[in-house]
């Protein structure tokens, strides 16, 4: 009969296995092609003892050689089970052809006895590695081993790093292996088990260099020292590796571990003999100074198992988030590609669906209704370009300001001393002299002191010359913005190939016609002002003339009256006695005896007043009659349903027919979506791993409670478990400690522990 503690330990062991099984199932389904999954990767230089490590952990014999060893990644899946079993298959590399994938997926190990060496050799044959042309492969061999003494653990063994080539492996193979190993080490969710051989100089081994480069803070690296028995007892090398294991040199948050491998003479020893020899080795000499949780294969099994479990739980929220993001991207891609369309009716239906969405989105963009997800500002410039109403309004506002500041050919000022460097500035007196010359050249039968009305038209025509340039620049900007918005909408409602074809054969020509209409309307608006006679019935014309003349007359009167009053009298309003006759004579004498001067001044005032009235009208007419009526409001009709109905079958096929690239893209997106959706269903099962199934430990990942010493729990069958397995290893500095959810008796109170986006609550 199980005790409560024993039942709890069994429950945790079962949940631990379930946790790893789900992740392994996701990996076998191919989700790791799209989302990185937590895993332990075994890395090291060639002949560093990686295969011996796997052999010690699994209890199975792995092929070991002193030269060429692992030629591909091997995923080793260990599970505790009442009965012993093995399953072997190959996960083909994504870059394999369809036929190669089918051949590799059909691979199976059919021999009676379990011989992993033979499994590896058979896999080499299937991958085509037993030839001179190909030495290493990016395929993955998956070996699932179950048995009563196996831990719950999954690891990926990678080919050993090497620099120099030989007859069995070239320098090109070295680059391939390095690329493969680094691709695994770069994944931020991978736990790096860096295997270092004590038989070789530490500084010459590549694995720690790469680990520190890709994991500079050492937060996901566990160092493993092999072959310690090759060190001379009492030597500096032995002391160096002992201190290395104590995290005194190269520091990893997960710490270091030491494992004694079988040597050549012990190659035929049984597993029990190997473990006994290892235990005896660590019971003497400098190794007795280390924690028991850092020594031997028994502690390593527990340590790796718990490190992997903790890493899975830590990374689970971000994995879920990545899967959700991938699903949304696939759905958006498939929505954009649409259903498979082989026949003309299917292709026309696809175009009709796209044109409806096209018109709807463009109308929303024109109306300034940005509620659709299409208008989301994922990128600042792109999001703004989609919001066509905002672009048009801002552009027209800029145009109005430019007309007010840059629309004058000449800027007339009353002052004769102009300090502004702008060549357009001219004093009023100089401008009137120019008008006099023009008036003499244009004289007709008008009486002295009056002017020919055509003189105003000629003055205005010269003054508004910059309008052509400003309006043309406005048209180009608005057209460019319209093209951008239309293209964004097309790319959103159709696949890239169809969108390009629609732009080329339907939308583009229609946009050119709109451009022609816009140009004609702009010319129609500007031509009366530039080449016609000034005509307006706006009363602001006379008001503007009177205002400017009254202001000038006031300034002239102030100059005349200054001799009669003390300085500042016009501002202060002080009473002063003035002789009426002298004041009247002074005011009456202020007339303009020069009739030409008078008429030129009147013509100038009239031109400036008309310019103000005409400028406001042009700004409004260009914005409303040209930009809005001839271009913007017509954009939704570029791809109206009747346009699609009028297309011939040949045109429909040419526009909406699918290319081989589109078919392949849909297949990839469909496959990815299926894998991610299946993965999401499996991942949601992990949510049941709440605080009732785990033990809160205020110790780093993969390290044991110092008060707990039982390392044998993982070696026992589930039916004999009575305690929760600890996580061995020396604790690193306090600032690296993490809180993890567990149940611990003996104290009262509540405490919340958070891992990423998950909140856990457990008794403390």
Secondary structure, DSSP 8 states (H G I E B T S, - for coil): ---HHHHHHHHHHHHHHHHHHHHHHHHHTTGGGTS---EEEEEEBTTSSHHHHHHHHH-S-----SSS---SEEEEEEEE-SS-EEEEEEE--TTS-HHHHHHHHT-----SS--HHHHHHHHHHHHT-SSSS----S-EEEEEEEETT--SEEEEE---B-SS--SSS-HHHHHHHHHHHHHHHT-TTEEEEEEEETTS-GGG-HHHHHHHHHSTT-TTEEEEEE-GGGS-TT-HHHHHHHHHHTTSSS--TT-EEEE----GGGTT--HHHHHHHHHHHHTSGGGGGS-GGGBHHHHHHHHHHHHHHHHHHHHHHHHHHHHHHHHHHHHHHHHHH-S---SHHHHHHHHHHHHHHHHHHHHHHHHT---SGGG--SSHHHHHHH-HHHHHHHHHHHHHHHHHHH--SSEEES-S------TTEEEHHHHHHHHHHHHHHT--S--TT---THHHHHHHHHHTTHHHHHHHHHHHHHHHHHHHHHHHHHHHHS-HHHHHHHIIIIIHHHHHHHHHHHHHHHHHHHHHHHHS------THHHHHHHHHHHHHHHHHHHHHHGGGS-TTHHHH-------HHHHHHHHHH-----HHHHHHHHHHHHHHHHHHHHHHHHHHHIIIIIIIHHTGGGGGGGG-HHHHHTS-HHHHHHHH---HHHHHHHHHHHHHHHHHHHHHHHHHHGGG--TTTS---SS-TT---TT-----GGGS-GGG--S-----S----GGG---------S---EEEEEETTEEEEEE-
